[in-house]
Amino acid sequence: MTTTETKVPQGPNDISRVESARPTSQVDGDLKQPHNAIEEQYGSTHRGLKPRHVQLMVIGGSIGVGLWVGVGTVLAKVGPLSLILGYGFWGLFFVWPLFLCVAEMCAYLPIRGSIFEIASRVCGPAVGLAMGWTYFFAGTMLICVEYSAVSTVMQYWDQDTNPAAWIGMAMGVCIFLNVVAVKWFGEAEFVMASTKIILLVMLVLTTIITMAGGNPKGDAYGFRNWDSGAMNSYYADGSTGRFLGFWSVAIYAAFTIAGPDMIALAAGEIQNPRRTIPRVANLVFWRIVGFYVIGVLAVGIICSSKEDRLTGESGTAASPWVIGIENLGITGYSHVINGFILLSGWSCGNAYLYSASRTLYGLAREGQAPKFLLKCTKSGIPIYCVATVSLITCVTFMVSSNSSVEVFFWFVDLTTTALIMTFFLMLITYICWFRSRKAQGLTNDMLPYIAPYTPWTAYWALLLVTLMIIFVGFDVFSPFTVRGFITRYFAVAFTALVTAVGCLKYWKEGRKLWIGPKEADLWSGKAEVDAECRHWEEGGIEENEKARLAELPLMRRTWEKIWS
């Protein structure tokens, strides 16, 4: 799959071509009046995220403790080859096309209401309501995952202190970073997310060096750990068991490989969004291959799937990286790794506190959440949204009375299905968006970015995610486990319930529950975004960027080119 980037409309002639496609019944000024009034009363978020912040948020927000610790349990169940196949399949055949589809919508309308508002416009208000609240649930559970992971990591060094203390510490830092100006949040996330890249590079290099004999034992072990079984049977025997093992990895990958949620939520706070969003989208393929496929390949090389400690210990002592390094007689290095893993969990907690609070803010802008949540500080922080999410995530303190690893996987199951349901609704939104822009005469050259091979890739991804929804809990039925069934399928029921409530609400208000392609609103807020982005776009996006870089000193110019 290749990506296609088209030119943002430049100059009066191109702009008039876009505006001429607008249905005469849709007057932008009238449509955005309510949002202007809201922003005057409550304030609004600011475009303070630079391209490098966004690049690292998208990378860092999706690399959490699940890739460093939880993957060990999956490796023990299915073997190293199934691990690679499952991650590669889900990442390249689902996450990649989904990300590009969402990037097309958000590059055209990088509004503060995010993709949830777009869903309300092109599908129906109940769809936007359901997607927003489902993702809010997923984002909140993700914060709980990372807070519980921090307490799990700390137990590697200190098993006497109550895990609640470490959760409180992680929570305090993340709240602080989310209530300062968004640009400082971006800087903090840039630094913390950078440590994840450093950690992964360190671990891959460690694997390459040690498998060639560069370890205290002088053991050139190569692919010896694959000898014990490249594809283990799971839940059934023979080829069926090996397929189910592969499928269980795809389910876990749905949790660890984040989709386009971060870019969609940050669209309203990104500087130069119609240049930044396409560039982030164009790097998704390499992010999936480089960070996930190569990462899980390395972990299957350095640690055997038959290692007893993968399932017999808690905390980062159960990390396949730590186990593999300790088995090679390398001392002290595991403490360095655990320190990086701790920062990784902290970074994801920080990123998803941002995303959950911005989701709640977007819902409030659409009248789908209480209005007091619209209140923003002078620095553009939706302060009550951050406070509300932080209050809900106090549920993580359950680890003080239960095994932190057990609670970690409760949250993983709840989050996985909620993310899958969110992605399902994102694809529905894209298909409606595609039909609407075709019906209203918005051609490819009128948009800043076009996802390739659509709508066929969107239909394929929709089929795949539908199968995932149905079979996400295939292994909880025999023997039947109540806890497993609830945590695997709760989000499906939650989304259905919220959708039903939304349909009832908007039916009573006399609003249309489903919006046809010619009636979809592709214009509200566009003039406002155009005005915000004019100084980046007028005269040519690339030309303006080249002129900006030319004014910088050599070192600064080189740094900016790396991330822009």
Secondary structure, 3 states (H helix, E strand, C coil): CCCEECCCCCHHHHHHHHHHCCCCCCCHHHHHHHHHHHHHHHCCCCCCECHHHHHHHHHHCCCCHHHHHHHHHHHHHHCHHHHHHHHHHHHHHHHHHHHHHHHHHHHHCCCCCHHHHHHHHHCCHHHHHHHHHHHHHHHHHHHHHHHHHHHHHHCCCCCCCCHHHHHHHHHHHHHHHHHCCHHHHHHHHHHHHHHHHHHHHHHHHHHHHHHCCCCCCCCCCCCHHHCCCCCCCCCCCHHHHHHHHHHHHHHHHHHHCCCCHHHHHHHHHECCHHHHHHHHHHCHHHHHHHHHHHHHHHHHHHCCCCCCHHHHCCHHHHCHHHHHHHHCCCCCHHHHHHHHHHHHHHHHHHHHHHHHHHHHHHHHHCCCCCHHHHCCCCCCCCHHHHHHHHHHHHHHHHHHCCCHHHHHHHHHHHHHHHHHHHHHHHHHHHHHHHHHHHHCCCCHHHCCEECCCCCHHHHHHHHHHHHHHHHCCHHHECCECHHHHHHHHHHHHHHHHHHHHHHHHHHHCCCCCCCCCCCCCCCCCHHHHHHHHHHHHCCCHHHHHHHHHHCCCHHHHHHHHHHC
